[in-house]
């Protein structure tokens, strides 16, 4: 489900197998240049996601997703909705802060 976010301007890569996945947030999608400083955007994203009821771990600006093996389809939908809201809010914040050109 996270692959649906691959087209976002600040998503450099979505990778994973099964329920273990990661989404890399980048300042420049074309070059995959990282944000400066590394981790600031990832921390903001993780905080926004938690405000929407889902917990993701940021490893710098890479967002790790490792839900429990007993997660059901409704909970996956909730997780993805929270991810999307947090990503939209993070993109808006990145633009406001001038950290990258985010369309």
N, C-alpha and C positions, 0 to 999 in steps of 0.2 A: 503494500500500500504506500510506502514512503516514496516509491519511484515516481508517483504522481507529482512530486515536488521538484523533480530533476530539472524542469524547465525554468524554475525561478532564477532571476538574475544573480542572486548571491549563493546559489547552490552549485558548488563545483563538482560534486560527485555524490551519488547515492550507492552504497554498496552493502551487501549482506547475503546471508544464507539463512533460510528459514526465518525464525523469530529474532535472530541476532543481526542488527543492521547499524549502519552509521551514515550520517549525512554531514558532508564537509561544507562548511560555510566559508566563502572566499570573497575578497574585496573585488576581484576581477575574474569573471567567469571564463573569459577567453584564455587568460594566462594562468589561472588558478592561483594568483598571487594572494597571500594571506593578508588578513587584517593586521594593522599595527596599532597597538600591541596585540599579540596573539592571546586569545582567551577572553578579551573584553566583550566581544560580540557573543561568543558562546555562553558566557556567564549571563549576559542579559537575556538571551534566548531561554536558557534553563529556568531563570526566574519567571519569565512570562509564561512559560509552559506550566510551571507549578501553579501559577495564579489561575490557570484554566483547568486545574485538577489532574494534570499528568506530570509525571516525573521523568526527566531525561537527564543523563549525565553528560556534561560537556568535558571533553578532553581537549583543552585549548578551544579551538573553534570547530571541532568535530563533535557532532551530537550523537551519542551512543543510545541505541534503543535495544533494550533487552527485557521485554515483558515476561511475566511468569508463563510457564508452559501450560497453565490451566486457563489462560485468557480465552474468552469466547468472542464470537464475531461482533456482538454489540459493544464489547469493551474495546476491541480493535478499532471500531468506527469512532468511538469516543477518543481514543488515543490519537488517531489521525486527525480528528477535528481540532483537538487541542494543539497538535503540532502545527497545523495550518494557521490557526489564530496566532500562535506565538511567532511563527515565521513572518506573517504579515506585520505584526507589531514590531518585530525586530528590524525588518526592512525599512519601515517608516522611521524608526529611531536612528538607524544607520544613515539614512538620507538627511535627517534633521541635524545629526552630529557631523555630517560631512565626512564620514569615514569611508565612503565609496559612492560611486554613482550607481544607485539602485533604481531601476526602472519599474 
